[in-house]
C-alpha cells in the first residue's frame, strides 16, 4: 500500500512586544468568525516552507516578510482522519518577529480583520489546531 506524503501547510503569526496579531477568518467556509494566524497556506511544489510563509504574508496581508524576519517555531504532523495510517498534513509554524510591517491597505472588500492580543492570555474563539502554537 502506498502512503501519500503529507500536505505541507505554513502558518505565520505576527508578534511584537509579546502581542500576537491575529486575523478573524471570513469568507473561507472553514471556521469563519474565529481568529487564526495572520497568514497561512499550502507550500507549493519545489518551495520551502520559509519561502511559502513569506509568499503567503504578501498574498494574504500585503506585507513584505523576508526569510530572516521569520523565527521557525514548530513542525507538527496531524491526521484529518484519526484512523489514517500516516499523517495527512504537516503544519509549519513561524513567528514574524522582525521587519514585517502591519498591513496598510483596507480598501479591498476581503481585507483581513486584525486584532492584537497578549500572547500569554490569548483565550478567544480560535481555530483549534493553531491555538497551542502561539500560547506555548
Helices and strands as residue ranges (DSSP letters): E 7-16, E 19-24, E 35-36, E 39-42, H 49-61, G 67-69, E 70-78, E 89-96, E 113-118, H 131-135
